[in-house]
Amino acid sequence: MQFTRTLAKEVVHRAAVAEVFLTDAERPSDDELLLAAQLPRRHAYYHDTLEPRTHHDPLLLLEACRQGIFVVAHRYLDVPLGHKFLLRAVEFEVPDPTALTCGDLPTEAVIAVRIEHRFRIRAAVTGLRLRFTCTIGTQEALLARIDYSWMPPEDWTRLRAGQRGALGLPDVPVALPGPRVDPALVGRRDPANTVISPPRAADDGTRTAHLVVDTTHPSLYDHWVDHVPGMLELEAFRQLALTAAVAAGAVRTPAALPVGLTARFRCFAEMDLPLRCRTAPVLPGAGIECTLRQPGAVAAEARIRLAEPDRSGRAGVLAGRAAHGAV
């Protein structure tokens, strides 16, 4: 597989070439594919940390997998480029955090992809469940699974107009402004990379914050979408979980890595509605339960496990099969 140039940005639904991490794709069999990815040594979002970044952010590898869902659909299932996609469920585990160690050169990864299930409406395939195994050198760096679906643009327009109309929202959303958390509390240097408001702790051990949407962010909003992207929701969960884990003494610093995550997207998160993130009390040895609510609905829920790279060891078995929810 080649690592000399990226795939076309349109195929992975990116506007900026710098945000394309996949460099090649092959299809050994009907249900198996291979992807090549080059991970940058420094990235303004994924490598923005208060402490020196010694390991790649697992969400960077997850983003490479997410780009792969479009490659599978467009290149190998002939889904037209104009179709719209919905992220429904995501999960990942980091089997060996040492595989994520940053080097002096860009990291080259090979991602084995397997189609586990085809979702159908009548005879037509309208979505997939994909299983990913990301390997760096000889080490497995990330195991992931993603459920997603697609639809023609006219169906999307009709769906979104009906949903937003039912909520009394205008056709074109405008993100709600709000204060941002101190970057140091979530392990960041750049305030632009913070995505939650200052968290509030309750006596029962829960913590809450509002998700802050910045549609000018070059990575999280690489291009315009009319809702809160799933990767932004995951980042909000990560940041709030970090503040909760540090406060509870579960990790020493907010430089801890997310080494396990299971998330389900229940409905569209609307950027012009208040979006409240909440973490349950932090329990020893357990993942941190997170929810994202907007008025009248749970938009997403997740369980995230954090560990410092120097003490995380080998992560556990990949979480159970993802559910097929709506986003």
N, C-alpha and C positions, 0 to 999 in steps of 0.2 A: 504494500500500500504506500501511496506517496504522501509526503508532508511538505511539498514545495509550494503549493498554492491552495487557497481555500475553495470550497464549493461556491457556486453562485449564490449571492446573498438572497436572491428571491426564493431559492429553493428552501432555505432555512428560515424564512420570514424575518430577516434582519434588514435594516436600512443602511447600517454602517458596515463596511467591510471589516473594520477592526473588531466588530462584535461577532464575527463568524469564526467559530472554533473548529469546524469540521473541514477536513482537507480531502477526503476520499470516501468512496462507498462501493462495496461489492456485494453481490447476492449469490452465495454458494448454492442455496437451495430455495424453494418456495417460501419456507418459513424461517430462514436464517439469513442474516445479513452481517456484514462487517463494516464498521465505520472507523475512519482514522481522524484523530483530533490532535491539534497542537495547542497546548495551554501556555499562555504568555507568562513570562517571569514576573512581570509586574502589570497589574491592571488597576485602573483608577477606582473601581468599585470592589472587585473580588479580593484585591490585595491591600485594601485600605484598612490597616490595623494600627491600634495604639502601640502595640508591642511589635518587635520585628517579626515579620511573617516567615516562619520556617517551613510551613506546610501550605499546600494549595487548599483553598476553601472547597470543601465537598460540594457546595452549591455551584461552583464553577464546573465541576464534572457533571453535575445534574443538568446544568444548562446545556452542555454538549449533548447529553442524552435527549433533552427536550428538542434541540435542533434536529436530532435524528428522527423524531416522530414525523416531521414534515418530509424528510428525505424518503422515508418508507412510503408515505402516502403518495407523494407527487411522482417519484421516480419509478416506483415498482407497483403501485396500485392504480396509476393513471388518474389520480384525483386532480382536477384542474387547479391551476395556481390561484385562481380567484376565489376558491372555496374558503369558508371560515371554519376555524377550529376551536374546540372547547376542551380544556383540560379538566378531567373529571376526578382522577385520583393519582397520587404520587407516593411512592415509598422508596427509601434507600437505606443501606447499611454500609459502613466502612469496615471491611473485614480486617484490614491491617493499616493503621494510620501512618506507618513508616513509608508506605508506598506513595504518600502524598508529599513527601519531603521535596522542597524546592531545590533545584540545582542551578548551575551557572549558565545553562542553556535552556531554551524553551522545552517544555516536557512534551514528549510524544506518547500518545495513548491510543490503544486499539480497543474498540468497543464492539463486542459481540452482541448482536440483537437477535432475539427470537420472538416470533409472533406466537403468543400463547392463546389468544382468542380473537375471533372476528365477531364484532357486534353487527347485527343485521336488522334492517327494517324490510319486511317481506324478503325479496331475494337479494337486495342490494346491501353491500358492506358499507356501513356508515361509521365505523370506528374500530379501534384495535386495543388490545392489551399487549404491550411489549415488555419483554424482560431484557435487561441490559447487564452485561458484565464488562466493566472497564478495567483494562490491564495496562499497567505502566511497567515496562521491562518484563520481568517474570512475575510481578506481584499483582494480585487483584486489589484494585484501589477503591472500587465502588460497585455494589450490586444494587440495581434499581428496577423498578417496575412502574410503568405509566399507563393509565387508561385515558383514552381521548376519543373524540369523535369529530365529525365535520358535516357541513351542510352547504348548499349553494348560497351565494350572497343574497339572493332575493328572499330566501327563507330566513336568513339571519336578520335582514332588515325588518321583515314582518314580525319575527319573534321579539326583537329588541324594542320595536315601537310599541307592541302590545304590553310588554313587561313594564317599560318605563311609563307608559300611559296609565297603567293600573296603579302605579305608585305616585301619580301626579307630578311626574318629572318631565322637564322639557326634552325635546328631541336631542339636543346637543348638551352633554354634561359639562359642567365647569367644576373642577376640584375644589372642595372646601379648604380654606386656609386653616392653619393651626400652628401652635408652638411645637418645636421639636425638642426631643430629649438631648441632654448634654452628650456629645459624641463619646466622651470618655466612658460613660456609663454602659455603652454598648460596644466598647472596644474599637471605636472608630476615631480617626483624626479629622476627616472632612465632614462638616455638618450636613453637606448635601447628601451624604450616604446614610443619614439617619431617617427612619421611616415611621417612628412612633412619637407620640407626645410624651412629656415627662410622666412616668408611671406612678400610680397611686397604690399603696399597699393597704390592705384591709386587715382587721384583727384576726380573721379566719385563715390568713396565709395566702389569700388570692391577691393578684395584682392586675390592674387594668390600665390601659392606655388607648388612645385613639390612633388609628392608622392615618398617617399623613401622606397624601398623594402629591407628588411633584411630576407633572406631565412633561417637564423639560429634562428630566434625568436621562442622560445619554445611554444608560444600560437598561434600567428598569422600564423606561419608556423609550426604547430605541425607535419606535414608530407609534403613531397615534392608534389607540384603541379606545372604545367607548365605555370601558369598565376598568376595574382594578385587575391588572394581570396576576395570574397565579403565582409567579415567582416573587412579586412584590408582597403578596399575602404571606408567603413562606418566610420572607425576610422579616416581616413584622413579627411573626411568631418567634423567629430566632432571637430578635433583639429583646423582646419582652421576656422570653425564657432566660436569656442571659442575665438580665437584671434580677430575676427571681432566684436563679441558681446561685449567683454571687451573694445575694442577701441571705440566703439560707445556708451558705457555707458549703454548698455541693460542689462548687468549683472555686478556685482561688481568684481568678481574674476573668473579665469578659473577653479574653483572647481564646477561650475554649472553643473547640470545633463541634459542629453538629455531626455526630457520628451515627445517628440513626433518626429516621423520621418516617412517619406515616401520616398522610394528609388526604382529606376528602373535600372536594369543592361542591357545596350543596346548591348554590345558586349564584348568579352574577353579583359581585360586590360592586355597588354603585358609588362612584367617586363623589357624587354630590349628595350622599346621605352620610350621617355620622356612622363611622365604623369603629366599633369598640372591641379591642382585643382583651382577652382575659386569660390568665394562667391559673390553674388550680394550685393548691399548696404543693410545694416540692417535697417529695417523699424519697427517702434514701434508696438509691439503686434503681429507681423507676424513672421512666420517661416523664416529661412535663406535659401535662394536658393543656391544650390551648384551644380557644374558640374565637371566631370573628363573627360578630353580630352586627346587623344593621336593623333599623326599625322593622319589626314584623317577621324577621327571619334570621336563621343561622346561615351565614354565607359560606363558612369553612370551619373545619376542625382538624386538629392535628395532635400528634404526640411526638415530642422531640427529645432526643437524648444527647447530652453534651459531655465532652471530656476534653481535658487538656492533652495535647499531643504527647507530652513526655510521661503521662501516666494513664493513657487511655487503653493501652494494650490492644488485644484483638477484640473487635466488636462481636456482638452476638449474632445469632442466626437472623436472616432477613425476616422481617415481620410478615404476618399472614397476608393472604391475598387481598389486594385492594378491592374496595367496593366500587360499584358503578353509580356514582352520584352525579348531580348536575352542577355546572358552573356557568 
